[in-house]
């Protein structure tokens, strides 16, 4: 069973490129970030014809997440608990029940960027990650296979950046951001990419500016965290790096995990 995550940086602006990847990668479940459209503007028919059930939490112009599954799902959730005033579309969840495999809960996230830091945007980022930790702790108590996938907007370690010094004052790499990510990881999650590729240089984001792609000046900020029950089923994981070099790409590339 293949679960993927892809920050598409506008679903409608890049639809042909995204559909091309879907047709080749054939994920069973995929969570999308930065769809940048309201629910009504999501291209449902393009994915329904490919056999996907669709759960969308959209927002005009900014943010927006979606969950697409070739299998039935229930218990859909839109929005991260813990702050009723938070109107940003950054969290989506569903319990996927395949006919030919064991069920699992899939969460898709688009964590706040947090820049400039310090400031209110950084405070929101840290609070959001604290809320994610609290909800993740609750989900772990269900003792299910659980995948929390998405754009965490956190560079976990220096080896996850081509030039870590260049990111030293950035919200993605500040010590508090990395500590908040580690607190989630230390609840008992496995970083699927690092479990399969512990030493390999892997990036998931290259800025559009300053020739970052050509210089391989990337960072790894898109992650797939597995609960113990999901980690027991881990077969493979990877980063579809080549997508960044194609015409009109997102600045992120898909990441994926294969579970038994």
C-alpha positions as CSV (number, residue, x, y, z in Angstrom):
1,X,0.0,0.0,0.0
2,X,1.5,3.3,-1.1
3,X,0.9,6.5,0.8
4,X,2.3,9.7,-0.6
5,X,2.4,13.4,0.2
6,X,2.8,16.3,-2.3
7,X,2.9,20.0,-1.7
8,X,1.6,21.0,-5.1
9,X,1.8,24.8,-4.8
10,X,-1.6,25.4,-6.5
11,X,-3.5,22.4,-7.7
12,X,-5.1,24.2,-10.6
13,X,-2.0,26.0,-11.8
14,X,-0.1,22.7,-12.0
15,X,-2.8,20.2,-12.7
16,X,-1.3,18.5,-15.9
17,X,2.0,18.0,-14.1
18,X,0.3,16.6,-11.0
19,X,-1.9,14.3,-12.9
20,X,1.1,13.0,-14.9
21,X,2.8,12.1,-11.6
22,X,-0.4,10.4,-10.3
23,X,-0.6,8.3,-13.4
24,X,3.0,7.1,-13.0
25,X,3.2,6.8,-9.2
26,X,-0.3,5.4,-8.6
27,X,-0.5,6.1,-4.9
28,X,-3.2,4.3,-3.0
29,X,-3.6,7.4,-0.7
30,X,-2.1,10.8,-1.3
31,X,-2.3,14.0,0.9
32,X,-1.8,17.3,-0.9
33,X,-0.8,20.6,0.5
34,X,-1.1,24.2,-0.7
35,X,-3.9,23.4,-3.1
36,X,-4.7,27.1,-2.9
37,X,-8.4,26.9,-3.8
38,X,-11.8,26.7,-2.1
39,X,-13.5,23.3,-2.0
40,X,-15.7,24.1,-5.0
41,X,-12.7,24.9,-7.2
42,X,-10.9,21.6,-6.6
43,X,-10.7,19.5,-9.8
44,X,-12.7,16.6,-8.4
45,X,-13.5,15.0,-11.8
46,X,-9.9,14.6,-12.8
47,X,-9.2,12.5,-9.8
48,X,-12.5,10.7,-9.6
49,X,-12.0,9.3,-13.1
50,X,-8.8,7.9,-11.7
51,X,-10.6,6.0,-9.0
52,X,-10.0,8.4,-6.0
53,X,-12.4,9.2,-3.2
54,X,-11.7,12.8,-2.2
55,X,-11.7,14.8,1.0
56,X,-10.9,18.5,0.7
57,X,-10.2,21.3,3.2
58,X,-9.8,24.3,0.9
59,X,-9.0,28.0,1.3
60,X,-9.0,30.8,-1.2
61,X,-5.5,31.8,-2.5
62,X,-3.5,30.3,0.4
63,X,-3.0,27.0,2.2
64,X,-5.5,24.3,1.6
65,X,-5.1,20.5,2.0
66,X,-6.7,17.4,0.5
67,X,-6.8,13.6,1.0
68,X,-7.3,11.3,-2.0
69,X,-7.8,7.6,-1.5
70,X,-8.5,4.7,-3.9
71,X,-10.0,2.9,-0.9
72,X,-13.1,3.9,1.2
73,X,-12.6,6.1,4.2
74,X,-14.6,7.3,7.1
75,X,-14.1,9.5,10.2
76,X,-13.1,12.5,8.1
77,X,-11.7,15.5,10.0
78,X,-11.0,19.0,8.7
79,X,-8.9,21.2,10.9
80,X,-6.5,20.6,13.8
81,X,-8.1,20.6,17.3
82,X,-7.0,22.9,20.0
83,X,-7.9,26.4,18.7
84,X,-11.4,27.2,17.6
85,X,-10.3,30.6,16.2
86,X,-7.8,29.1,13.8
87,X,-9.4,29.4,10.3
88,X,-6.4,28.3,8.3
89,X,-6.9,25.1,6.2
90,X,-3.8,23.1,7.2
91,X,-5.0,19.7,8.6
92,X,-7.0,16.8,7.2
93,X,-7.5,13.3,8.5
94,X,-9.4,10.1,7.6
95,X,-9.5,6.4,8.5
96,X,-8.8,4.4,5.3
97,X,-10.3,0.9,5.0
98,X,-8.9,-1.1,2.1
99,X,-10.6,-4.3,1.1
100,X,-7.3,-6.1,0.5
101,X,-5.1,-4.6,3.3
102,X,-5.2,-3.7,6.9
103,X,-6.8,-0.3,7.7
104,X,-4.9,2.8,8.7
105,X,-5.4,6.4,9.7
106,X,-3.9,9.0,7.4
107,X,-3.3,12.6,8.4
108,X,-2.2,15.3,6.0
109,X,-0.6,18.5,7.3
110,X,0.6,21.8,6.1
111,X,2.5,23.3,9.0
112,X,2.9,27.1,9.2
113,X,6.1,28.5,7.7
114,X,6.6,30.8,10.7
115,X,8.7,33.6,9.1
116,X,9.6,36.2,10.0
117,X,10.9,35.0,13.4
118,X,10.5,36.1,16.1
119,X,7.0,37.5,15.7
120,X,3.3,36.5,15.6
121,X,3.7,34.2,12.6
122,X,6.4,32.2,14.5
123,X,4.3,32.1,17.7
124,X,1.5,30.6,15.6
125,X,3.9,28.0,14.1
126,X,5.1,26.9,17.5
127,X,1.5,26.8,18.9
128,X,0.3,24.8,15.8
129,X,3.1,22.3,16.3
130,X,2.2,22.0,20.0
131,X,-1.4,21.3,19.0
132,X,-0.3,18.7,16.5
133,X,1.7,17.0,19.2
134,X,-1.3,16.9,21.5
135,X,-3.6,15.5,18.8
136,X,-0.9,13.0,17.6
137,X,-0.6,11.7,21.2
138,X,-4.4,11.1,21.3
139,X,-4.3,9.3,17.9
140,X,-1.5,7.1,19.2
141,X,-3.7,6.0,22.1
142,X,-6.0,4.3,19.5
143,X,-3.1,1.8,18.8
144,X,-3.8,1.9,15.0
145,X,-1.5,2.1,12.0
146,X,-1.1,5.9,11.6
147,X,0.7,8.0,9.0
148,X,1.1,11.8,9.6
149,X,2.4,13.1,6.3
150,X,2.9,16.5,4.8
151,X,4.9,19.7,4.7
152,X,6.1,20.1,8.3
153,X,8.1,23.3,7.4
154,X,10.9,22.0,9.7
155,X,14.4,21.0,8.7
156,X,15.1,18.4,11.3
157,X,18.9,18.2,11.2
158,X,21.8,19.9,9.5
159,X,22.2,17.1,7.0
160,X,18.7,17.9,5.8
161,X,19.9,21.1,4.2
162,X,22.5,21.7,1.5
163,X,23.7,24.9,3.3
164,X,22.6,24.7,6.9
165,X,24.3,28.0,7.9
166,X,22.1,29.8,5.3
167,X,19.0,28.7,7.3
168,X,20.3,29.4,10.8
169,X,18.0,32.4,11.4
170,X,15.0,30.9,9.5
171,X,11.9,29.7,11.2
172,X,12.3,26.3,9.5
173,X,15.6,25.7,11.2
174,X,15.5,27.6,14.5
175,X,16.2,25.4,17.6
176,X,12.6,25.8,18.9
177,X,11.2,24.6,15.6
178,X,13.4,21.5,15.5
179,X,12.7,20.8,19.2
180,X,8.9,20.9,18.5
181,X,9.4,18.5,15.6
182,X,11.5,16.2,17.8
183,X,8.9,16.2,20.5
184,X,6.3,14.8,18.0
185,X,8.8,12.3,16.7
186,X,9.7,11.2,20.3
187,X,6.1,10.3,21.0
188,X,7.0,7.0,19.2
189,X,7.0,7.9,15.5
190,X,9.4,6.7,12.9
191,X,10.6,9.1,10.2
192,X,10.0,6.7,7.2
193,X,12.5,8.4,4.9
194,X,15.4,8.3,7.4
195,X,14.5,4.7,8.4
196,X,15.0,3.6,4.8
197,X,17.7,6.0,3.8
198,X,19.6,6.8,7.1
199,X,22.7,8.4,5.4
200,X,21.5,9.5,2.0
201,X,21.4,13.2,1.0
202,X,17.7,13.8,0.3
203,X,15.9,17.1,-0.2
204,X,12.2,17.7,-0.9
205,X,12.2,21.5,-1.5
206,X,14.2,23.8,-3.8
207,X,13.3,27.5,-3.9
208,X,12.5,29.0,-7.3
209,X,15.0,31.8,-6.6
210,X,18.8,32.0,-7.1
211,X,19.1,28.8,-9.2
212,X,18.5,26.6,-6.1
213,X,17.5,23.5,-8.2
214,X,20.5,23.8,-10.5
215,X,22.8,24.1,-7.5
216,X,21.0,21.4,-5.6
217,X,20.5,23.9,-2.8
218,X,17.7,22.0,-1.2
219,X,16.2,21.2,2.1
220,X,14.1,18.3,3.5
221,X,10.9,19.6,5.1
222,X,8.3,17.1,3.8
223,X,8.1,14.1,6.1
224,X,6.1,10.9,6.7
225,X,5.9,9.9,10.4
226,X,4.7,6.4,11.2
227,X,3.2,5.1,14.4
228,X,4.6,1.9,15.8
229,X,1.8,-0.2,14.1
230,X,2.5,1.5,10.8
231,X,6.3,1.2,11.2
232,X,5.9,-2.5,11.6
233,X,4.5,-2.6,8.1
234,X,7.2,-0.4,6.5
235,X,8.6,-1.8,3.2
236,X,10.1,1.2,1.4
237,X,10.0,5.0,1.3
238,X,11.4,7.5,-1.1
239,X,11.5,11.0,-2.6
240,X,10.5,11.6,-6.3
241,X,13.2,14.1,-6.8
242,X,13.0,14.1,-10.6
243,X,9.6,15.9,-10.5
244,X,11.4,19.2,-9.6
245,X,13.3,19.2,-12.9
246,X,10.1,19.1,-15.1
247,X,8.2,21.9,-16.8
248,X,6.3,24.2,-14.4
249,X,7.0,22.2,-11.3
250,X,6.1,22.8,-7.7
251,X,9.0,23.8,-5.5
252,X,8.3,20.6,-3.5
253,X,8.5,17.0,-4.7
254,X,6.4,14.1,-3.7
255,X,7.5,11.8,-0.8
256,X,6.0,8.4,-0.3
257,X,6.0,5.2,1.8
258,X,5.1,1.6,1.0
259,X,3.4,-0.4,3.8
260,X,2.5,-4.1,3.7
